[in-house]
Amino acid sequence: KVVTIAKSKKFRDNHGKVLLEGHRLIKDALEAGAVPQTLFFSTVGHLKLLPEAQIKRASLVKVKFEDIKTWSDLVTPQGLLGIFSKPDPAKMSYPAAQLANSLPLLLICNNIRDPGNLGTILRSAAGAGCKKVLLTKGCVDPWEPKVLRAGMGAHFRVPIVANLDWESVPTNLPAGIQVCVADNDDPDAPAGTAGSAPASPKPPVKPSPKAAPEHEDEEGAAAIPELAAQHYYEDWARAPVAVVIGGETHGLSPPALRLAASTGGKRLVIPVVPGVDSLNSAIAAGIVLFEGKRQLLWRHKQDDRQKLPVPG
């Protein structure tokens, strides 16, 4: 009953606990400093695969494998589940290799409501070396079991700050950052093509150090700024930089566009064959993040070359 309840968002929110399943995920959580409350196991052998010092802090409960099969969301249950205190990204100890390869590249998720997509996006963010991932309100809970499965341990490799309102997003970003948004409006697509933008790029918005002013239109709604559009493979990643990925159904929120406009950000377009619908959000995130990584590493290499002493 406890495990069943632990799967619910209400339990996670009210009690500050999360349910993890499987050796890999639980081992990653323990090594990152997540605090275990209770571990359910079907054989003692399952515990031998985990760090001994960390599991001593938890209540260990031996149960029948049939019970774990009933509780499990996995096709092939491993016989090990754990209830942990919800991890605090500020207190986690992320892997040394992850920290050594971290880049001044951040990801902001906006209206990502599909658990599989969010988990895959988090996995891409960890693989690209993102410094941090911010989830705004409207995104699926990152600690939902399906997100955890798709994330493949990413939750314990990159800091994830969830349930943010847009007013608090800037306080979680480094100073001087440029925020860009991934978009499917291709500035080079012929006019009238479904899903495309006008033939000419949108005019840029003059950047300002503070949030873009919210001019009211005749109906009282805040004006949505226009951003310069460019292809994702063109130059845009200058440290530090953040990318906003919107959900496939609801897309980007007006506050996301206003935040990008206030930092001089751009729309990053992944061109697709005319007539093809927009890319899956997880695929788009992977493409843009790894291109951002490529640009940042290239720029870092160029800077290092300029610092070398001139012979003679």
Disulfide bonds with the S-S distance in Angstrom:
none
